[in-house]
Amino acid sequence: MNKRTALGAASLVAALTLAGCSAGESVDIDGADSVDGDVLIAAIGGEPDQLDPQRTSSYFAFEVLENVFDTLVAPDENLEMQPALAESWEVSDDQLTWTFDLRDDVTFHDGSEFTSEDVVYSYRRIIDEQLANAWKFAAITDITAPDDDTVVITVAQPTPNLLSNLGGFKGMAIVQQENVESGDITTAPIGTGPFSVTGYSSGDRITLAANADYWGGAPELAGVEYRFISEPATALAALRAGDIHWTDVVPPQQVSELESDDTVQLGLTPSSDYWYLALNEAREPWNDVRVRQALAYAIDRDAIVQAVSYGTAALNQLAIPEQSVWYTAYDEYSTDLDTAQALLDEAGFTGGTLDLLATSDYPETVTAAQIIASNLEPLGIDVEIRQPDFSTWLDEQNTGNFDMLMMGWLGNIDPDDFYYAQHHTDGASNAQKYSNTEVDALLDAGRIETDPEARKEQYAQAATIIADEASYIYLYNPSVIQVWSPDVTGYTTRADRAIRFDEASLAG
C-alpha cells in the first residue's frame, strides 16, 4: 500500500503517451512488435511510491506491476501455484534441492534475453540488501545457475511454502540488473510481463503498452492506462460516463445498488486479506498483555465492519479467512466494556492518551480509528488520531513512533504469510515488538512441516496464542470489490487482489 514520481524511459522499446486517449479509443503503438487495439482505462485509488517491485510495499504500485513483471511461479485464480517463468521444477527426495527449468525465448521489454542469471541476481538482491521480503528466503542456503535455462535453489530444511514464497506476489518479481543499477526501475521498470511501462505523469497517470512478444501470448489490449482517483464517487461517476473502464475505488455502501445496475459489472469476491490493530509493546502500558486484551474487548468490530464496508467484510478475530483450508475458528473477544475495565484495573492502568496511527491514503483506517476512539473513551483513554500519507505512515511504523496503528495485509496465500513476519520475535514486519518463545517454535516448525494436517495444527496453535495475547487485534477480512464496464471481457476478480489485464479485451 503507498505514493510519487515522473518517467524517463530511454531504455523502453515502445514509446506511448496515452494522456489524450479517451476510453475505448483504438490506438497504434509505435515501436517494434507493437499491438493494435484498445486501451483499457483503469482508475486506482492512489499513486505508487515507486515502481521497483522488490522495494515498494504500495498496493497501488502492485496494481500496476502485476501486469509488468513476472515471477518464477504464480498463483492461479484458486491461489494454487502454477508455472510462470519456470515451466517446471523438481524437488529432491530429501526436500532440500529445488531445480527449476526456465522457459525458452523469454525476453525483457527492451528486447534483452531473460536467463537464469536474472533469477539469481533478483533473489540475491533481495537477500543481500535485506529488502522487505528477504524473510521469505530465510531457508535458502544457495542459488545457482548451472546453465542459462536452469536455476537450482538449495534450502537448509524442508520448505513446503517455497513456491508461494517465490511467486505469491510481485514483490518477488524477476528484475533486470541494468534497470536496477541505473536507478530507472523506480519510474521506468523493465520486466518480462504482458505490458511495459511507457509513460508516468506524476499525480495523474501511468501508461502501459502491450508486450507483443510476451511468452504467455500477446494481450488483446493495446495498452492499459492507470489514472489516480482517490474519491469513490468520482471514480464511479467516471465509469458510468464511459471515461474509464474499470475501478476498484468503489463506495461499499453502493454495492447493493451496483448489483442491480446492468450498466456496470460488479465483481465481489471474499479476499485473503485481513485488517488489524497493533499496539506498540516497546512502550508502557501496551507491553502489558492485560491492557492489550482490554482494548480487544472494548472494540466494537461490528460497528467497524458496518462503517468501513457496509457489511461486505467478514468479521474475524484471527487473520486467515473462513474460505481458506487453513482457517481456525476463534471468537474470544466479544465487545465487553466490563471485562475490559476489569483487565485495566488489574493492570493498574487508570487512563491516558493513545496515539493511533492511521493514514489518509486508506480512508477505512481513519473511519475505524474514529470508532475505536469512541469505544475507548469510557475506559478513560483519549485517542489522538494521526492520518499522514502512507509513505509517512510506513516511516512512523518502521521507527516505532506509535502507540497503536491500523493497517491490512493483502494477498496472503500460505499460513506463513499471515503470521511469521508479523509475530515471530525476529519477524521482519513485527513492528509491535511481540515476542513469545512458544509462538516462535510453532512458526518455525510450520515452515518445515511437510504433513499438511500437522502443519495446520501448528498454525492453529500459534494463531490462537497470538490472538489471546493480542499481538494483533484482528478486525475483519474484507471482500474484493471491483466494478467495470460491460464492454470489458476476459477479466475476473481474484481473492489475492491481483489485477491482471493480460486476458482482458474491450468489446465494440
C-alpha positions in Angstrom: 0.0 0.0 0.0 1.9 3.7 -0.9 2.9 7.1 -3.5 5.2 9.6 -6.1 7.5 10.5 -9.4 8.0 11.1 -13.1 9.3 9.0 -16.0 12.5 9.0 -18.1 12.3 5.7 -20.0 15.1 5.8 -22.6 15.6 2.0 -22.4 12.0 1.1 -23.2 11.2 -0.3 -26.7 7.7 1.3 -27.1 7.0 4.9 -26.6 3.5 6.0 -26.0 1.7 8.7 -24.1 -2.0 8.0 -23.7 -2.9 11.2 -22.0 -5.1 12.3 -24.9 -6.8 9.0 -25.4 -10.5 8.7 -24.5 -11.9 5.5 -23.1 -12.1 2.8 -25.7 -10.1 4.8 -28.3 -8.2 2.5 -30.7 -4.5 3.3 -30.9 -1.5 2.2 -32.8 1.5 1.9 -30.5 4.8 2.9 -32.1 7.8 0.7 -31.9 8.9 -2.8 -32.8 6.3 -5.5 -32.4 3.6 -3.2 -31.3 0.0 -4.3 -30.8 -3.0 -2.6 -32.4 -6.2 -2.5 -30.3 -8.0 -0.7 -27.5 -6.6 0.9 -24.4 -8.3 0.0 -21.1 -8.6 2.9 -18.7 -8.4 1.8 -15.0 -8.9 4.1 -12.0 -6.9 3.2 -8.9 -7.1 4.9 -5.5 -3.7 6.5 -5.3 -0.3 6.9 -6.8 2.5 4.4 -6.3 5.5 5.5 -4.2 7.8 3.9 -6.8 7.7 1.0 -9.4 10.6 -1.1 -8.1 8.6 -4.3 -7.2 11.2 -5.5 -4.7 11.3 -2.2 -2.8 7.7 -0.9 -2.9 5.1 -2.0 -0.3 2.4 0.0 -2.0 -0.7 -1.8 -3.2 -1.2 1.0 -5.7 2.2 0.0 -7.2 1.4 -3.7 -7.3 -1.9 -2.9 -9.1 0.3 -1.7 -11.9 3.3 -4.0 -11.5 1.1 -7.2 -11.7 1.0 -6.5 -15.4 4.6 -5.5 -15.9 6.7 -8.2 -14.1 6.7 -12.0 -13.8 7.7 -14.3 -11.0 9.2 -17.8 -11.3 5.8 -19.3 -10.5 2.5 -17.6 -10.0 -0.9 -18.3 -8.2 -3.9 -19.2 -10.3 -7.4 -18.0 -9.5 -7.6 -20.7 -6.8 -4.3 -19.5 -5.3 -2.5 -22.7 -6.3 1.0 -22.2 -7.7 1.4 -22.7 -11.4 4.4 -22.4 -13.8 5.3 -18.9 -14.9 8.9 -18.1 -15.9 9.8 -21.6 -14.7 7.9 -24.1 -16.8 8.6 -27.0 -14.5 10.5 -27.9 -11.3 11.7 -30.9 -9.4 12.4 -31.4 -5.7 15.0 -33.9 -4.4 14.0 -36.8 -2.2 15.4 -35.0 0.9 13.3 -31.9 0.1 16.5 -29.8 0.1 17.1 -29.1 -3.5 14.7 -27.5 -5.9 15.6 -27.5 -9.6 13.7 -25.1 -11.9 13.6 -25.4 -15.7 13.1 -22.0 -17.2 11.1 -21.1 -20.3 13.0 -20.6 -23.6 12.9 -17.4 -25.6 11.6 -15.1 -22.9 12.8 -11.5 -23.3 12.6 -8.4 -21.2 10.7 -5.4 -22.5 13.9 -3.8 -24.0 14.5 -7.0 -26.1 17.3 -8.4 -23.9 17.3 -12.1 -23.2 16.0 -13.5 -19.9 18.2 -16.2 -18.4 18.8 -18.0 -15.2 21.4 -15.3 -14.2 18.5 -12.8 -13.9 16.8 -15.1 -11.4 20.0 -15.4 -9.3 20.5 -11.6 -9.5 17.0 -10.9 -8.4 17.0 -13.2 -5.5 20.5 -12.3 -4.4 19.4 -8.6 -4.4 16.5 -9.3 -2.1 18.8 -11.4 0.3 22.0 -9.3 0.2 20.2 -5.9 0.5 17.8 -7.3 3.1 14.8 -6.0 1.3 11.4 -6.3 2.9 10.8 -9.8 1.6 14.2 -11.2 2.5 12.5 -13.2 5.2 10.8 -15.3 2.6 14.3 -16.6 1.7 15.4 -17.5 5.2 15.7 -21.2 4.5 17.7 -20.7 1.3 21.4 -21.5 1.5 22.4 -21.3 -2.1 21.0 -20.1 -5.5 22.9 -21.2 -8.6 22.5 -21.0 -12.4 24.2 -24.2 -13.8 23.1 -23.1 -17.3 21.0 -20.4 -18.9 17.8 -22.4 -18.6 18.2 -23.8 -15.1 18.1 -22.4 -11.5 18.9 -24.6 -8.5 17.8 -23.4 -5.1 19.2 -25.2 -2.0 17.4 -24.9 1.3 18.7 -25.8 4.8 15.5 -27.6 5.7 12.3 -28.8 4.0 10.4 -25.7 2.9 6.8 -26.6 2.0 5.9 -22.9 1.2 8.9 -22.2 -1.1 6.7 -21.9 -4.2 4.3 -19.5 -2.6 7.3 -17.5 -1.3 8.7 -17.3 -4.8 5.5 -16.4 -6.6 2.8 -15.4 -4.2 3.1 -11.7 -5.2 5.1 -9.4 -7.4 7.4 -8.3 -4.6 9.4 -11.4 -5.7 9.5 -10.4 -9.3 12.4 -11.1 -11.6 14.1 -7.8 -12.4 16.8 -6.7 -14.8 20.2 -5.8 -13.3 20.9 -2.9 -15.7 17.5 -1.4 -15.0 18.2 -1.6 -11.2 21.7 -0.3 -11.3 20.7 2.7 -13.5 18.0 3.6 -11.0 15.4 3.7 -13.8 13.5 0.9 -12.2 11.8 3.2 -9.7 9.9 5.0 -12.5 10.7 3.2 -15.8 10.8 -0.5 -14.8 11.7 -3.2 -17.3 10.1 -6.6 -16.8 9.1 -9.6 -18.8 5.4 -9.3 -18.2 2.5 -8.8 -20.6 2.7 -5.0 -20.6 5.5 -2.5 -20.4 5.5 1.0 -18.7 5.6 3.7 -21.4 4.6 6.8 -19.5 4.4 8.2 -16.0 2.8 11.5 -15.2 3.2 12.1 -11.5 0.0 12.9 -9.8 -2.0 11.9 -12.8 -1.5 8.5 -14.6 0.8 5.6 -15.6 0.5 4.1 -19.1 1.4 0.6 -20.3 1.7 -0.8 -23.7 1.1 -4.4 -24.7 4.1 -6.7 -25.0 3.7 -8.4 -28.4 6.5 -10.8 -27.6 5.0 -11.9 -24.2 5.8 -15.6 -23.5 2.2 -16.1 -22.4 0.8 -14.7 -25.7 0.3 -11.1 -26.7 -2.5 -9.3 -24.8 -5.6 -8.4 -26.8 -5.5 -4.9 -25.4 -3.0 -2.4 -26.9 -2.4 -1.0 -23.5 -3.6 0.0 -20.1 -3.8 3.5 -18.6 -3.9 3.8 -14.8 -5.5 7.0 -13.5 -5.2 8.1 -9.9 -8.6 8.8 -8.5 -9.0 8.6 -4.7 -12.6 9.6 -4.4 -15.0 6.7 -4.8 -17.9 8.8 -6.0 -15.7 10.4 -8.7 -14.4 7.0 -9.9 -17.9 5.6 -10.2 -19.2 8.6 -12.0 -16.3 8.3 -14.4 -17.1 4.7 -15.1 -20.8 5.4 -15.7 -19.9 8.3 -18.0 -17.6 6.0 -20.0 -14.4 7.9 -19.1 -12.9 4.8 -17.6 -13.5 1.1 -18.0 -12.5 -0.4 -14.6 -12.0 0.7 -11.0 -11.6 -0.7 -7.5 -12.3 2.7 -5.9 -15.8 1.6 -5.1 -18.1 3.0 -2.3 -19.0 -0.1 -0.3 -22.4 1.5 0.6 -23.3 1.3 -3.1 -22.6 -2.4 -3.6 -26.3 -3.4 -3.3 -27.2 -0.7 -5.9 -24.4 -1.9 -8.2 -25.6 -5.5 -8.0 -28.8 -4.5 -9.7 -27.2 -2.0 -12.1 -27.0 -3.5 -15.6 -24.9 -0.7 -16.9 -21.9 -2.0 -14.9 -20.4 -5.3 -14.0 -19.7 -5.9 -10.2 -17.0 -8.2 -9.0 -17.4 -9.1 -5.3 -15.1 -11.8 -4.0 -14.0 -12.9 -0.5 -10.4 -11.9 -0.1 -7.3 -13.4 1.5 -6.6 -10.1 3.2 -7.0 -9.0 6.8 -7.2 -5.8 8.7 -5.9 -5.4 12.2 -4.8 -3.1 15.1 -1.4 -3.4 16.7 -0.2 -1.9 20.0 3.5 -0.9 20.4 4.8 -3.4 23.0 8.0 -1.4 23.3 6.0 1.2 25.2 4.2 1.1 28.5 1.4 0.3 29.2 1.0 -1.6 25.9 3.6 -4.1 26.9 1.2 -5.4 29.5 -0.9 -8.2 27.9 -3.9 -7.3 30.1 -4.0 -3.8 28.7 -3.9 -5.1 25.1 -6.6 -7.7 25.9 -8.7 -4.9 27.5 -8.6 -2.9 24.2 -9.5 -6.1 22.3 -12.6 -6.5 24.4 -13.6 -2.8 24.2 -13.6 -2.5 20.4 -16.9 -2.9 18.6 -15.9 -4.9 15.5 -19.5 -5.0 14.2 -19.6 -1.2 14.1 -16.2 -1.0 12.4 -17.2 -3.6 9.7 -20.5 -1.8 9.0 -18.8 1.6 8.8 -15.9 0.7 6.6 -17.5 -2.0 4.4 -21.3 -1.7 4.8 -21.4 -5.3 5.7 -19.4 -6.6 2.8 -16.4 -7.6 5.0 -16.4 -10.7 7.2 -15.7 -10.4 11.0 -12.7 -12.4 12.0 -10.7 -12.5 15.2 -7.8 -14.3 13.5 -6.0 -13.5 10.3 -7.0 -16.3 7.9 -10.4 -16.1 6.3 -13.1 -18.7 6.6 -12.9 -19.9 3.0 -9.2 -20.9 3.4 -8.2 -24.5 4.2 -6.0 -23.0 6.9 -8.9 -21.3 8.7 -9.1 -21.6 12.5 -12.3 -20.6 14.4 -11.8 -18.1 17.2 -14.3 -15.8 19.0 -12.8 -14.9 22.4 -13.4 -11.1 22.2 -17.0 -10.1 22.4 -17.5 -6.4 22.9 -17.5 -6.2 26.7 -16.6 -3.0 28.5 -16.9 -4.5 32.0 -14.3 -7.2 31.2 -12.1 -4.5 29.6 -12.3 -2.3 32.6 -11.6 -5.2 35.0 -8.4 -6.0 33.0 -7.3 -2.4 33.1 -7.9 -2.3 36.8 -5.9 -5.4 37.3 -3.1 -3.9 35.3 -3.2 -0.7 37.3 -4.0 1.4 34.2 -6.1 4.4 35.1 -6.4 6.1 31.7 -4.3 8.3 29.4 -3.7 9.2 25.8 -3.3 6.8 23.0 -1.6 7.9 19.7 -3.4 6.0 16.9 -1.6 5.9 13.5 -4.0 5.7 10.5 -3.4 7.0 7.0 -5.4 9.3 4.7 -4.4 7.1 1.8 -6.6 4.3 3.2 -9.8 6.1 4.4 -11.1 2.9 6.1 -8.3 3.2 8.7 -9.4 6.7 9.6 -13.1 5.6 9.8 -12.2 2.7 12.0 -9.9 4.9 14.2 -12.8 7.2 14.9 -15.0 4.3 16.0 -12.1 3.0 18.2 -11.7 6.4 19.8 -15.4 6.3 20.7 -15.1 2.8 22.0 -12.1 3.6 24.3 -13.4 6.8 25.7 -15.5 5.1 28.5 -12.3 3.5 29.7 -10.6 6.8 30.2 -8.5 6.5 27.1 -8.2 9.6 24.9 -7.4 8.6 21.4 -5.4 11.1 19.2 -5.7 10.1 15.6 -2.9 10.8 13.1 -3.6 10.3 9.4 -0.4 11.0 7.3 0.1 9.8 3.8 1.1 6.1 3.6 4.8 6.8 2.9 4.9 8.7 6.2 2.8 6.0 7.9 5.5 3.4 6.9 8.2 5.6 8.3 6.4 6.0 11.6 5.7 2.3 11.8 9.3 1.3 11.0 10.7 3.7 13.6 8.2 2.6 16.2 6.7 6.0 16.5 3.1 5.0 17.5 1.1 3.6 20.4 -1.4 1.9 18.1 -1.6 1.5 14.4 -4.2 0.1 11.9 -3.4 -1.4 8.6 -4.1 -4.5 6.5 -2.0 -7.3 5.0 -3.0 -8.1 1.4 -2.5 -11.0 -1.0 -1.7 -13.7 1.6 -1.6 -17.4 0.4 0.3 -19.7 2.7 -0.3 -19.6 6.5 3.3 -18.5 6.9 2.4 -15.3 5.0 -0.2 -14.5 7.7 1.8 -15.0 10.8 5.6 -15.4 10.6 6.9 -11.9 9.6 4.3 -10.2 11.8 4.6 -12.2 15.1 7.9 -14.2 15.2 10.3 -12.4 17.6 12.7 -11.9 14.6 9.9 -11.3 12.1 10.7 -8.6 9.5 7.3 -6.9 10.0 7.0 -7.3 13.8 6.7 -3.5 14.3 4.7 -4.1 17.5 7.7 -6.0 19.0 5.8 -9.0 20.1 7.8 -12.0 21.4 6.7 -15.4 22.6 9.0 -18.4 22.6 6.2 -20.9 22.1 4.8 -19.0 19.1 8.4 -18.8 17.7 8.7 -22.5 18.0 5.4 -23.2 16.4 6.0 -20.8 13.5 9.5 -22.2 12.9 8.0 -25.8 12.9 5.3 -24.7 10.4 8.0 -23.6 8.0 9.4 -27.1 7.7 6.4 -29.4 8.3 5.5 -31.3 5.1 2.4 -33.0 6.5 -0.5 -30.7 5.8 -2.6 -31.7 8.8 0.2 -31.4 11.3 1.2 -28.1 9.7 -2.4 -26.8 10.0 -2.5 -27.7 13.7 0.8 -25.9 14.3 -0.5 -22.7 12.8 -3.8 -23.0 14.6 -2.0 -23.2 17.9 0.2 -20.3 17.1 -2.7 -18.1 15.8 -4.7 -18.8 19.0 -1.8 -17.7 21.2 -1.2 -14.6 19.1 -4.8 -13.6 19.4 -5.0 -14.5 23.1 -2.1 -12.2 23.8 -3.3 -9.5 21.4 -0.1 -9.2 19.4 -2.6 -8.1 16.7 -6.2 -7.2 17.5 -7.8 -8.7 14.4 -10.9 -7.0 12.9 -12.1 -8.4 9.6 -11.4 -10.0 6.2 -12.6 -7.5 3.5 -14.1 -8.5 0.2 -12.5 -7.6 -3.1 -14.9 -5.1 -4.7 -14.3 -4.0 -8.3 -16.5 -2.6 -11.0 -16.1 -2.5 -14.7 -17.8 -1.7 -17.9 -19.8 -4.5 -19.6 -17.5 -3.8 -22.6 -14.7 -5.4 -20.6 -14.4 -9.2 -21.2 -11.9 -11.8 -20.0 -11.3 -10.1 -16.6 -12.1 -11.8 -13.2 -11.8 -10.6 -9.6 -9.4 -12.6 -7.6 -9.1 -13.3 -3.9 -5.5 -12.2 -3.8 -6.4 -8.8 -5.4 -4.0 -9.4 -8.3 -5.1 -7.1 -11.1 -4.4 -8.9 -14.3 -5.4 -7.5 -17.7 -3.4 -9.9 -19.9 -6.5 -11.8 -21.0 -8.9 -8.8 -20.9 -10.3 -7.2 -24.0 -12.8 -4.4 -24.9 -15.9 -5.0 -27.0 -17.1 -2.5 -29.6 
